[in-house]
Amino acid sequence: MEYVCERIAVEPGRHAIVRYVTDGDRTLEGSDLVLRTGTVTIGHFWVDRPYNVYHWLERERTIAFYVNIATDTTIDDAAVSYTDLVVDVLLRPSGAIEVLDEDELPPTLEPRYRLAIAKALEVCITDPRRLIAEIERETKAALLP
């Protein structure tokens, strides 16, 4: 899937922060979360982490953090791309954690992808507050004029 986003901060080969505004209501499959029209997504991407994070905001209020477990992330001046590893983690401001789509993993998944998923889940499940604090800090800094 491809989304055209506004560049906020891009360090080719390292890290990127982008902004996207939802143009229609969208229900997050596997959950009760609905992203309403106008929901702002601040996407955080790294080449050296087994995930990227979408910080969803509605009128500057955090709705949730969506951790997309991924590998082979590349960042250049024109685009961010990655291999989506199916499993996602929804982190709610309340502290609730939902692991999504784990049942969709193929039994023949390569060991390196299984390792990336395990590393990402460890970050999300053992210390979600640290990840959330980092994303909130980076989002706030990126959105300041």
C-alpha atoms as a printed R data frame, in Angstrom:
    type eleno elety resid chain resno       x       y      z
1   ATOM     1    CA   MET     A     1   0.000   0.000  0.000
2   ATOM     2    CA   GLU     A     2   1.221   3.502 -0.745
3   ATOM     3    CA   TYR     A     3   0.387   6.744  1.053
4   ATOM     4    CA   VAL     A     4   1.419  10.227 -0.009
5   ATOM     5    CA   CYS     A     5   2.633  11.960  3.144
6   ATOM     6    CA   GLU     A     6   3.998  15.337  4.137
7   ATOM     7    CA   ARG     A     7   7.689  15.209  5.040
8   ATOM     8    CA   ILE     A     8   8.361  16.517  8.526
9   ATOM     9    CA   ALA     A     9  11.919  15.334  9.175
10  ATOM    10    CA   VAL     A    10  13.916  12.976  6.989
11  ATOM    11    CA   GLU     A    11  17.455  11.745  7.609
12  ATOM    12    CA   PRO     A    12  18.154   9.495  4.602
13  ATOM    13    CA   GLY     A    13  19.461   6.098  5.655
14  ATOM    14    CA   ARG     A    14  18.505   6.668  9.307
15  ATOM    15    CA   HIS     A    15  15.146   8.062 10.435
16  ATOM    16    CA   ALA     A    16  12.032   9.724  9.056
17  ATOM    17    CA   ILE     A    17   8.945  11.429 10.440
18  ATOM    18    CA   VAL     A    18   6.002  12.021  8.113
19  ATOM    19    CA   ARG     A    19   2.443  13.338  8.433
20  ATOM    20    CA   TYR     A    20  -0.748  11.994  6.865
21  ATOM    21    CA   VAL     A    21  -4.360  13.123  7.345
22  ATOM    22    CA   THR     A    22  -7.128  10.525  6.992
23  ATOM    23    CA   ASP     A    23  -9.583  11.455  4.220
24  ATOM    24    CA   GLY     A    24 -12.375   9.130  5.376
25  ATOM    25    CA   ASP     A    25 -13.462   7.087  8.380
26  ATOM    26    CA   ARG     A    26 -11.484   3.861  8.702
27  ATOM    27    CA   THR     A    27 -12.021   1.021 11.171
28  ATOM    28    CA   LEU     A    28  -8.846  -0.686 12.305
29  ATOM    29    CA   GLU     A    29  -9.351  -4.337 11.456
30  ATOM    30    CA   GLY     A    30  -9.228  -6.623 14.478
31  ATOM    31    CA   SER     A    31 -10.096  -3.853 16.953
32  ATOM    32    CA   ASP     A    32 -12.870  -1.453 17.912
33  ATOM    33    CA   LEU     A    33 -10.783   1.604 16.951
34  ATOM    34    CA   VAL     A    34 -12.157   3.951 14.301
35  ATOM    35    CA   LEU     A    35  -9.945   6.587 12.722
36  ATOM    36    CA   ARG     A    36 -12.292   9.429 11.856
37  ATOM    37    CA   THR     A    37 -11.913  11.715  8.862
38  ATOM    38    CA   GLY     A    38  -9.235  14.265  9.724
39  ATOM    39    CA   THR     A    39  -7.288  11.976 12.060
40  ATOM    40    CA   VAL     A    40  -3.624  12.967 11.878
41  ATOM    41    CA   THR     A    41  -1.038  10.231 11.593
42  ATOM    42    CA   ILE     A    42   2.543  11.041 12.498
43  ATOM    43    CA   GLY     A    43   4.627   8.162 11.145
44  ATOM    44    CA   HIS     A    44   7.997   7.376 12.724
45  ATOM    45    CA   PHE     A    45  10.407   5.160 10.772
46  ATOM    46    CA   TRP     A    46  13.922   3.866 11.509
47  ATOM    47    CA   VAL     A    47  16.239   1.720  9.416
48  ATOM    48    CA   ASP     A    48  17.713   0.012 12.494
49  ATOM    49    CA   ARG     A    49  14.503  -1.032 14.307
50  ATOM    50    CA   PRO     A    50  12.179  -3.965 13.558
51  ATOM    51    CA   TYR     A    51   9.109  -1.703 13.595
52  ATOM    52    CA   ASN     A    52   7.696   1.681 12.725
53  ATOM    53    CA   VAL     A    53   5.153   3.600 14.775
54  ATOM    54    CA   TYR     A    54   2.074   5.553 13.754
55  ATOM    55    CA   HIS     A    55   0.999   8.115 16.340
56  ATOM    56    CA   TRP     A    56  -2.707   8.788 15.760
57  ATOM    57    CA   LEU     A    57  -4.028  12.150 16.877
58  ATOM    58    CA   GLU     A    58  -7.469  13.697 16.862
59  ATOM    59    CA   ARG     A    59  -7.347  17.445 17.555
60  ATOM    60    CA   GLU     A    60  -3.906  17.055 19.180
61  ATOM    61    CA   ARG     A    61  -5.228  14.310 21.507
62  ATOM    62    CA   THR     A    62  -3.586  10.901 21.200
63  ATOM    63    CA   ILE     A    63  -5.990   8.195 20.066
64  ATOM    64    CA   ALA     A    64  -3.441   5.369 19.952
65  ATOM    65    CA   PHE     A    65   0.008   4.257 18.872
66  ATOM    66    CA   TYR     A    66   0.119   1.631 16.143
67  ATOM    67    CA   VAL     A    67   3.333  -0.357 15.975
68  ATOM    68    CA   ASN     A    68   3.776  -1.907 12.570
69  ATOM    69    CA   ILE     A    69   6.329  -4.693 12.833
70  ATOM    70    CA   ALA     A    70   8.553  -4.415  9.788
71  ATOM    71    CA   THR     A    71  12.009  -5.075  8.433
72  ATOM    72    CA   ASP     A    72  14.227  -3.964  5.555
73  ATOM    73    CA   THR     A    73  13.229  -0.314  6.063
74  ATOM    74    CA   THR     A    74  14.815   2.093  3.619
75  ATOM    75    CA   ILE     A    75  14.625   5.856  3.888
76  ATOM    76    CA   ASP     A    76  15.719   8.274  1.203
77  ATOM    77    CA   ASP     A    77  14.721  11.776  0.126
78  ATOM    78    CA   ALA     A    78  11.863  10.502 -2.030
79  ATOM    79    CA   ALA     A    79  10.304   7.641 -0.047
80  ATOM    80    CA   VAL     A    80  10.153   5.364  2.952
81  ATOM    81    CA   SER     A    81   9.674   1.669  2.238
82  ATOM    82    CA   TYR     A    82   9.698  -1.498  4.333
83  ATOM    83    CA   THR     A    83   8.635  -5.119  4.426
84  ATOM    84    CA   ASP     A    84   5.504  -5.475  6.564
85  ATOM    85    CA   LEU     A    85   5.727  -8.554  8.803
86  ATOM    86    CA   VAL     A    86   1.943  -8.827  9.320
87  ATOM    87    CA   VAL     A    87   1.904  -8.571 13.138
88  ATOM    88    CA   ASP     A    88   0.958  -5.194 14.605
89  ATOM    89    CA   VAL     A    89   0.621  -3.868 18.141
90  ATOM    90    CA   LEU     A    90  -1.947  -1.311 19.230
91  ATOM    91    CA   LEU     A    91  -0.893   0.698 22.279
92  ATOM    92    CA   ARG     A    92  -3.701   2.708 23.853
93  ATOM    93    CA   PRO     A    93  -3.223   5.783 26.054
94  ATOM    94    CA   SER     A    94  -4.933   3.785 28.838
95  ATOM    95    CA   GLY     A    95  -2.018   1.346 28.824
96  ATOM    96    CA   ALA     A    96  -3.945  -1.429 27.063
97  ATOM    97    CA   ILE     A    97  -1.891  -3.478 24.612
98  ATOM    98    CA   GLU     A    98  -3.426  -5.441 21.741
99  ATOM    99    CA   VAL     A    99  -1.355  -7.715 19.495
100 ATOM   100    CA   LEU     A   100  -3.069  -7.912 16.104
101 ATOM   101    CA   ASP     A   101  -2.873 -10.358 13.197
102 ATOM   102    CA   GLU     A   102  -0.504 -12.821 14.900
103 ATOM   103    CA   ASP     A   103  -2.743 -15.638 13.679
104 ATOM   104    CA   GLU     A   104  -2.062 -14.606 10.063
105 ATOM   105    CA   LEU     A   105   1.642 -15.499 10.161
106 ATOM   106    CA   PRO     A   106   2.475 -18.247  7.670
107 ATOM   107    CA   PRO     A   107   4.054 -21.354  9.221
108 ATOM   108    CA   THR     A   108   6.874 -21.113  6.683
109 ATOM   109    CA   LEU     A   109   7.960 -17.619  7.769
110 ATOM   110    CA   GLU     A   110  11.742 -17.201  7.585
111 ATOM   111    CA   PRO     A   111  13.588 -17.345 10.927
112 ATOM   112    CA   ARG     A   112  15.015 -13.818 10.464
113 ATOM   113    CA   TYR     A   113  11.468 -12.467 10.228
114 ATOM   114    CA   ARG     A   114  10.382 -14.430 13.313
115 ATOM   115    CA   LEU     A   115  13.339 -12.905 15.179
116 ATOM   116    CA   ALA     A   116  12.365  -9.368 14.075
117 ATOM   117    CA   ILE     A   117   8.805  -9.963 15.283
118 ATOM   118    CA   ALA     A   118  10.044 -11.270 18.650
119 ATOM   119    CA   LYS     A   119  12.346  -8.243 19.116
120 ATOM   120    CA   ALA     A   120   9.571  -5.789 18.274
121 ATOM   121    CA   LEU     A   121   7.082  -7.526 20.580
122 ATOM   122    CA   GLU     A   122   9.635  -7.429 23.391
123 ATOM   123    CA   VAL     A   123   9.912  -3.623 23.083
124 ATOM   124    CA   CYS     A   124   6.140  -3.153 22.920
125 ATOM   125    CA   ILE     A   125   5.149  -5.540 25.676
126 ATOM   126    CA   THR     A   126   7.984  -5.233 28.215
127 ATOM   127    CA   ASP     A   127   8.395  -1.442 28.115
128 ATOM   128    CA   PRO     A   128   5.551   0.243 26.214
129 ATOM   129    CA   ARG     A   129   5.744   3.395 28.364
130 ATOM   130    CA   ARG     A   130   9.308   4.075 27.225
131 ATOM   131    CA   LEU     A   131   8.356   3.708 23.564
132 ATOM   132    CA   ILE     A   132   5.244   5.865 24.018
133 ATOM   133    CA   ALA     A   133   7.243   8.589 25.799
134 ATOM   134    CA   GLU     A   134   9.806   8.608 22.974
135 ATOM   135    CA   ILE     A   135   7.137   8.852 20.265
136 ATOM   136    CA   GLU     A   136   5.232  11.596 22.099
137 ATOM   137    CA   ARG     A   137   8.471  13.560 22.545
138 ATOM   138    CA   GLU     A   138   9.458  13.167 18.870
139 ATOM   139    CA   THR     A   139   5.953  14.007 17.627
140 ATOM   140    CA   LYS     A   140   5.816  17.142 19.779
141 ATOM   141    CA   ALA     A   141   9.275  18.283 18.650
142 ATOM   142    CA   ALA     A   142   8.456  17.577 15.005
143 ATOM   143    CA   LEU     A   143   5.192  19.520 15.092
144 ATOM   144    CA   LEU     A   144   6.612  22.619 16.777
145 ATOM   145    CA   PRO     A   145   6.927  25.548 14.357
